[in-house]
Amino acid sequence: MSYNDTQKKILQHLFYHNQATISELVEVTGINDKTVRLYLNQFIDNEKVIDRLSDKQRDKNAKYAFKKL
């Protein structure tokens, strides 16, 4: 699968920092939170490479990280 530059920045940030919040990823990528959220959901649902680390449904401080193997 090929990713656009923003998706690559998200994955790269998670790789180097282990985890991140949406607001951190907005800062890193320079795009709005809705788009960051869309990409994260794609990585969670389609690619199955990222986990959301929060028990709350609407947690704006939820952390995202690569899945543990």
C-alpha positions, 0 to 999 in steps of 0.5 A, spaced: 500 500 500 502 506 498 501 512 503 501 520 501 506 524 505 501 526 511 500 518 512 507 517 512 508 523 517 503 520 522 506 513 521 513 516 522 511 520 528 508 514 531 514 509 530 519 514 533 515 516 539 511 510 540 505 513 541 501 520 540 495 524 541 491 527 535 493 534 537 500 532 537 499 529 530 495 535 527 502 539 530 506 534 526 502 534 520 500 541 519 493 538 517 486 539 521 484 534 526 478 531 522 483 529 516 488 526 522 482 522 525 480 519 518 487 517 517 488 514 524 481 510 523 483 507 516 490 505 519 486 502 525 480 499 521 483 497 514 490 496 515 490 493 522 497 496 524 495 502 529 491 501 536 487 506 540 489 506 547 483 509 551 477 506 554 473 512 553 469 512 547 470 520 546 477 521 549 480 527 545 486 525 549 486 518 547 493 515 545 495 512 538 500 507 537 502 501 533 499 494 535 503 490 539 505 483 536 
